[in-house]
Amino acid sequence: MGDDGRLDRRAAVLAAALELFERVGYGNVAMSKIAASAGVAAGTIYTYFRSKEELANALYRECKLALAGELLDVAPDDGGARAEFGRVWRSLVTFAAAQPAALSFLENHRHDVYLDDESKALSAAIDASAADFVRRGQRSGEIRSGPPEALVALVFGSFVGLLRAGHEGRLSVDSALLTELESTVWGLLAPPGRPHDTPAGGGT
């Protein structure tokens, strides 16, 4: 089998694992079930991943890198922190619409039982980038004081909470609503008393 076929089968295994982990939970999925769903022989799956933990780490990193590809591509510009936040928020909306299962897998599961050092380092790098954005905004006076990691958690927790409410049927959540709520969530970062309905520098 050529390299392309091997990569296709590996991708099929990851896709099957994502679907099964989301539907029945990581602890309830055997490698043989993932292999069957991917259309790969039960023994063959181990040529791609030596264990379920290794497979789960590969899937975690793939989903994290896909999210990072959306978020870290947002470079600072002269529009300030508010404009940068708007671009980050819209990137989250885009990712949630395009890859809902990946975002759900990253946020709705406990990964600490199997994450290896490489996966933890990747997650820490993405978290550090978000905290750096907050620090830049604090230095410019556009973002309120407080621990950057806590403020990041407030914003991302709001986003994930909205998605969870939609998934559970408690709220009708779509891209239009998420876009509409951008300025509301920005209010979690804006200094008290400072208008936050439009980005500093104009535009959204």
C-alpha positions as CSV (number, residue, x, y, z in Angstrom):
1,M,0.0,0.0,0.0
2,G,1.3,3.4,-0.9
3,D,1.8,6.3,1.5
4,D,-1.4,8.0,0.3
5,G,-3.4,4.9,1.1
6,R,-1.8,4.6,4.5
7,L,-2.5,8.3,5.3
8,D,-6.1,7.8,4.2
9,R,-6.6,4.8,6.5
10,R,-5.0,6.7,9.4
11,A,-7.3,9.6,8.8
12,A,-10.3,7.2,8.7
13,V,-9.2,5.7,12.1
14,L,-9.0,9.2,13.6
15,A,-12.4,10.2,12.2
16,A,-14.0,7.0,13.5
17,A,-12.4,7.5,16.9
18,L,-13.7,11.1,17.1
19,E,-17.2,10.0,16.3
20,L,-17.2,7.1,18.8
21,F,-15.5,9.1,21.6
22,E,-18.2,11.7,21.1
23,R,-21.1,9.3,21.0
24,V,-20.3,6.8,23.7
25,G,-17.2,8.2,25.6
26,Y,-13.5,7.4,25.5
27,G,-13.7,4.8,28.2
28,N,-16.4,2.8,26.5
29,V,-14.6,2.5,23.1
30,A,-12.4,-0.5,22.3
31,M,-9.8,-0.3,19.6
32,S,-11.6,-3.2,17.8
33,K,-14.7,-1.0,17.6
34,I,-12.7,1.9,16.2
35,A,-11.1,-0.4,13.6
36,A,-14.5,-1.8,12.5
37,S,-16.0,1.7,12.2
38,A,-13.0,2.8,10.1
39,G,-13.1,-0.2,7.9
40,V,-9.7,-1.4,9.1
41,A,-8.8,-4.9,10.3
42,A,-8.7,-5.2,14.0
43,G,-4.9,-6.0,14.0
44,T,-4.1,-3.5,11.3
45,I,-5.1,-0.5,13.5
46,Y,-2.0,-1.1,15.6
47,T,0.2,-0.4,12.6
48,Y,-1.0,3.2,12.9
49,F,-1.4,3.5,16.7
50,R,0.2,1.3,19.3
51,S,-2.6,1.9,21.9
52,K,-5.8,3.7,22.4
53,E,-4.0,6.3,24.4
54,E,-1.6,7.0,21.5
55,L,-4.6,7.3,19.1
56,A,-6.4,9.6,21.5
57,N,-3.3,11.8,21.8
58,A,-3.0,12.0,18.0
59,L,-6.6,13.0,17.7
60,Y,-6.3,15.5,20.5
61,R,-3.4,17.2,18.8
62,E,-5.1,17.1,15.4
63,C,-8.1,18.9,16.9
64,K,-6.0,21.4,18.9
65,L,-3.9,22.2,15.8
66,A,-7.0,22.7,13.7
67,L,-8.3,25.2,16.4
68,A,-5.0,26.8,16.6
69,G,-4.9,27.2,12.9
70,E,-8.0,29.4,13.1
71,L,-7.0,31.3,16.2
72,L,-3.3,31.8,15.9
73,D,-3.7,33.1,12.3
74,V,-5.2,36.2,13.8
75,A,-2.4,38.7,13.9
76,P,-2.4,41.9,15.9
77,D,-2.9,45.1,13.9
78,D,-3.4,48.8,14.5
79,G,-7.1,48.2,15.4
80,G,-6.3,47.4,19.0
81,A,-7.4,44.7,21.3
82,R,-11.1,45.1,20.6
83,A,-10.7,44.6,16.9
84,E,-8.3,41.6,17.5
85,F,-10.9,40.1,19.8
86,G,-13.5,40.4,17.1
87,R,-11.4,38.5,14.7
88,V,-10.6,35.8,17.3
89,W,-14.3,35.5,18.1
90,R,-15.3,35.1,14.5
91,S,-12.6,32.5,14.1
92,L,-14.1,30.5,17.0
93,V,-17.5,30.8,15.3
94,T,-16.1,29.6,12.0
95,F,-14.4,26.6,13.7
96,A,-17.5,25.7,15.7
97,A,-19.6,25.7,12.5
98,A,-17.0,23.7,10.4
99,Q,-15.8,21.2,13.1
100,P,-18.4,20.9,15.9
101,A,-17.3,17.4,16.8
102,A,-13.7,18.5,17.2
103,L,-14.5,21.4,19.4
104,S,-16.9,19.3,21.5
105,F,-14.2,16.6,21.9
106,L,-11.6,19.2,23.1
107,E,-14.0,20.8,25.6
108,N,-16.4,18.2,26.9
109,H,-14.1,15.4,27.8
110,R,-11.5,14.8,30.5
111,H,-8.2,14.2,28.7
112,D,-5.9,14.2,31.7
113,V,-6.1,10.4,32.0
114,Y,-4.2,9.9,28.8
115,L,-2.6,13.1,27.6
116,D,1.2,12.8,27.0
117,D,3.8,15.5,27.3
118,E,3.6,16.5,23.7
119,S,-0.2,17.1,23.9
120,K,0.1,19.0,27.2
121,A,2.8,21.2,25.7
122,L,0.7,22.0,22.7
123,S,-2.3,22.9,24.9
124,A,-0.1,25.1,27.1
125,A,1.3,27.0,24.0
126,I,-2.2,27.8,22.8
127,D,-3.3,28.9,26.3
128,A,-0.1,31.1,26.6
129,S,-0.9,32.8,23.3
130,A,-4.4,33.7,24.5
131,A,-3.0,35.0,27.8
132,D,-0.5,37.1,25.9
133,F,-3.3,38.8,24.0
134,V,-4.9,39.8,27.3
135,R,-1.6,41.1,28.6
136,R,-1.2,43.3,25.5
137,G,-4.7,44.7,26.0
138,Q,-4.0,45.3,29.7
139,R,-0.9,47.3,28.9
140,S,-2.8,49.4,26.4
141,G,-5.7,50.0,28.8
142,E,-8.2,48.2,26.6
143,I,-8.6,45.2,28.8
144,R,-9.5,45.2,32.5
145,S,-7.0,44.2,35.2
146,G,-7.0,40.7,36.5
147,P,-5.2,37.4,35.9
148,P,-5.0,36.9,32.1
149,E,-5.6,33.1,32.4
150,A,-8.8,33.8,34.4
151,L,-10.1,36.3,31.8
152,V,-9.3,33.9,29.0
153,A,-11.3,31.2,30.9
154,L,-14.3,33.5,31.3
155,V,-14.4,34.3,27.5
156,F,-13.8,30.8,26.3
157,G,-16.1,29.3,28.9
158,S,-18.9,31.6,27.7
159,F,-18.4,30.5,24.1
160,V,-18.4,26.8,25.1
161,G,-21.3,27.3,27.4
162,L,-23.4,28.7,24.6
163,L,-22.5,25.8,22.4
164,R,-23.4,23.3,25.1
165,A,-26.8,25.0,25.7
166,G,-27.5,24.7,22.0
167,H,-26.4,21.0,22.0
168,E,-28.7,20.3,24.9
169,G,-31.6,22.0,23.3
170,R,-31.8,24.8,25.9
171,L,-31.0,27.5,23.4
172,S,-31.2,27.9,19.7
173,V,-27.5,28.6,18.9
174,D,-26.3,29.4,15.4
175,S,-23.5,31.6,13.8
176,A,-25.8,34.6,13.7
177,L,-26.4,34.5,17.5
178,L,-22.8,33.9,18.3
179,T,-21.8,36.8,16.1
180,E,-24.5,39.0,17.8
181,L,-23.1,38.2,21.2
182,E,-19.6,39.1,20.4
183,S,-19.8,42.6,22.0
184,T,-21.5,41.2,25.0
185,V,-18.7,38.7,25.7
186,W,-16.1,41.4,25.0
187,G,-17.7,43.2,28.0
188,L,-16.1,40.5,30.2
189,L,-12.7,41.9,29.1
190,A,-13.5,45.6,28.7
191,P,-12.6,47.9,31.6
192,P,-15.6,48.9,33.8
193,G,-17.4,51.9,32.4
194,R,-15.8,51.7,29.0
195,P,-18.2,51.4,26.0
196,H,-17.7,48.0,24.4
197,D,-20.4,47.6,21.8
198,T,-18.1,48.5,18.9
199,P,-14.4,47.7,18.3
200,A,-11.9,50.5,19.1
201,G,-10.7,51.8,15.7
202,G,-14.1,51.2,14.1
203,G,-15.5,48.1,12.2
204,T,-16.2,44.7,13.6
